[in-house]
């Protein structure tokens, strides 16, 4: 550990100085989140966003389920879907993809990743012939084709090492896996010349994961070390837009901010009038303008983002109206009897705690805005910012409210995913006591209704009940994604169905 | 012969303490991890399997994770499994990446070690000469400049310094890269950032311990003998002032090997610190344990080296290096 060691380390370090020159069709992406590993059973989500892995189906930017590895699919019996594979689908090593590979990959992912088990709802997979595979679900499930577009349902070839792990994934996407460096969390991919829909335009893509500091991402793209990155610091949008070398765009996502009550089954939120009063008290426009600074949109009362085919666009919602909120509170029995500015009922003042988490920069600010807006209608709120997996432990406190963000309604491109988690009383993710038997009935019926229009209609009814009638949750705003690219990066088509973004095959350098 | 035995005895005693510290620190970490708020399986579901910390996992998923990783077992048996693994040279696998923990750590070693070494080197090159100067020219303008500079060096938050350095050298002057780890040029800014504060500490320490030594009688004697002031400074004063400085360097180096999360995050530097912090957020217990083990061993090795250096600097401490 002496000087000699230091010098050896220095010399070795100096030798590895190889800077990739910014030649033609290459792209360097700076990604805020970490990947931490390459095994496709755990990471096919990242491989999917960077166009290496594909699923049986895919989702288009206008939210349609489109063929991918599977050409077509149909139901066989009540609980089985039959997928016909594209006979041109080839792995990156040139071999043809068969039904056995599909079974292998999905079985392995389910074995290794509990989330895949729960998200896909698969009971068993049966190979019919080399290009046909049957997937049986635990319960009759109309949403399975959509679930197969989930990033974690990527198909890959059996390339296991002796210890059972996979470190060089072989998939079918437009880009081939080249290398992954675990220490610097960097993925390199190259053009798949033999891609069935034609080769992509970029030759090589380098993805630097885990650049979690927004300032670092901003400075790195200004300096030219990155060609494509997302989410620069909130206040930097205008400054970056003024930079002639950069192209800054803001895209819609399927994500939002909302208030979620700790419990709607207990006082004070078991009274729908109290929930509505809070919904009326929120000044959504000022939150979007002053806190999200253009990177968001005002919610019309439906947490499902505009543009989704299964979205009910006739939700009336609750506009900002302090007077109406006060009236509702008063009708519900909450009056300021002792003149201290805080409403009370049966001697109990309306004092509550708001909880949020620090990772999403806008959340603590929204929390403060909500605090002062609630003050206007006589509710005193304390604000707390803690680790979000700990917040759940506080949800039993009287009057507790979650100020929540990153509320993604499209992890799986089907209404069942989000609406069941939020509003189905038997879903274990529904942890705030919401129970409406009519909603339960509609949701369960929709899951096993195979006519798409009829299904969507059922889901639209659910939205009307939960948002307008029951005010079970209070949507505030939609979150938009800020993408910063070099001026010469062209052909990027945002896909709001992906979380947070995915590259597009048509991208090229001018 | 007697000397050899007593050295061996002292060495063995040291080894025992070494092992005790290892056992104590890993046990402590194990207990702490289990008393963290938030259910472990739920946190793992968010960070590792859903890959999205903002989505609530379902109870089914939490149950599956508990089964898969034996989280339902008692704390004691989980700890026993881990210790058995260690004794067989197996640190386990990362829940997150499904790769061996040892591999995860050794992957970060070059980055961590290079950054720590260069930062310490920078602090030595700046801290000791300036400390010397300040001590020799006590109460001169030079001394005041150095001391004031040191106060700035200590008080400037290093994330701010890092951003200012990036602004100046990367954006404005366009000399160094902003992020990454692929060459000497990437090393400069993080090393300067980390080196600055320890240089300041080292400078102040050198100055004060030198001033202390220079007040001693033997220095007055040496001066009285008519020795050249350079000889007095190098052979008599500096050598005697070195003990606290060496201790300080050892501690600083150990601290840097343990990782510097903020700097590693800003520069996207793949060091141990980030690995540890990310693993703590995701409750990736095998990796956390591995990191703690590594950091503990490093600290103890450094302490051992520092202790062994004492007798070389000051023969009065002779022979007790294994004590």
Interface residues (C-beta under 8 A of the other chain):
Chain A: X1 X5 X6 X9 X10 X12 X13 X14 X16 X17 X18 X19 X30 X33 X34 X36 X37 X38 X39 X41 X42 X45 X46 X112 X113 X114 X115 X117 X118 X165 X182 X183 X184 X185 X208 X210 X211 X212 X213 X215 X216 X219 X220 X222 X223 X225 X357 X359 X360 X387 X388 X389 X390 X392 X393 X404 X405 X406 X407 X408 X411 X421 X427 X428 X429 X431 X499
Chain B: X37 X38 X39 X42 X43 X45 X46 X48 X49 X50 X51 X52 X53 X54 X55 X56 X57 X58 X59 X60 X61 X64 X65 X68 X94 X96 X97 X98 X99 X103 X104 X107 X108 X110 X111 X113 X114 X117 X118 X120 X121 X163 X166 X167 X170 X171 X174 X177 X178 X179 X180 X181 X182 X183 X184 X185 X187 X253 X265 X266 X267 X268 X270 X274 X278 X301 X302 X305
